[in-house]
Amino acid sequence: MFNRKCKITFISHGSTIYSEDNKFYDKADYPPLNDNGYKEIKKITDFIKKRGLKTNKIYVSSALRCVQSAEIISEALKQDFEIVETLENREWGVWSGMTYDELEKKYKNEYQTLNDIFASKPENGEDVVCFNERINKALSQFISDNIRGRVIIITHPAVIQAAIANALEISSKNQFKLYIRPASATQISYFTDWASLVYSDHVPN
């Protein structure tokens, strides 16, 4: 039988005013959850409670929208959370505030595909490979600190994309294609030498 080291359930923060337009943004203090974002997080919280999901630890990105989401989940589970700086969103630099369409239009003469754009480093931003290394290092530490445990991480969609890409050995060039909606749940089981994606981008009805 496989020897599982840790099971992590990732929850993406609820919607903000930028979510519907699929804008890239990395500021920690803005925007907050909007009304729909609060409703979404309450719905995913009900899903977690109904499944009887047990957790040893709740880790949260320090961005306001993540902390607001964590406060709702933490209260419902009657468990405190820990804010972790290493779970911050990818730094988008000059891309911040832009949409997929705007990026493709701006760089259409410089790059052949959207894959190539995302694999590049935005001016004043973070390279996707460096971003993945940062996230994977943080996850490795959480796993080591919670052997045989269950963990909840409330964070940004880009962080969850990086986690899935690492678990399934998906090229960093293609990980942006992993669609992660606001207030969705993704679960990964980590074993000694490999990881298994249990489910991803789940939004309860």
HELIX and SHEET records of a PDB file:
HELIX    1   1 ASP A   35  LYS A   50  1                                  16    
HELIX    2   2 LEU A   64  LEU A   77  1                                  14    
HELIX    3   3 GLU A   85  LEU A   87  5                                   3    
HELIX    4   4 GLY A   93  TRP A   95  5                                   3    
HELIX    5   5 TYR A  100  LYS A  106  1                                   7    
HELIX    6   6 LEU A  114  ALA A  119  1                                   6    
HELIX    7   7 VAL A  128  ASP A  145  1                                  18    
HELIX    8   8 PRO A  157  LEU A  168  1                                  12    
HELIX    9   9 GLN A  175  LYS A  177  5                                   3    
SHEET    1   A 6 GLU A  82  ILE A  83  0                                        
SHEET    2   A 6 LYS A  57  VAL A  60  1                                        
SHEET    3   A 6 GLY A 149  THR A 155  1                                        
SHEET    4   A 6 ARG A   4  SER A  12  1                                        
SHEET    5   A 6 ALA A 185  PHE A 191 -1                                        
SHEET    6   A 6 ALA A 195  HIS A 202 -1                                        
END                                                                             
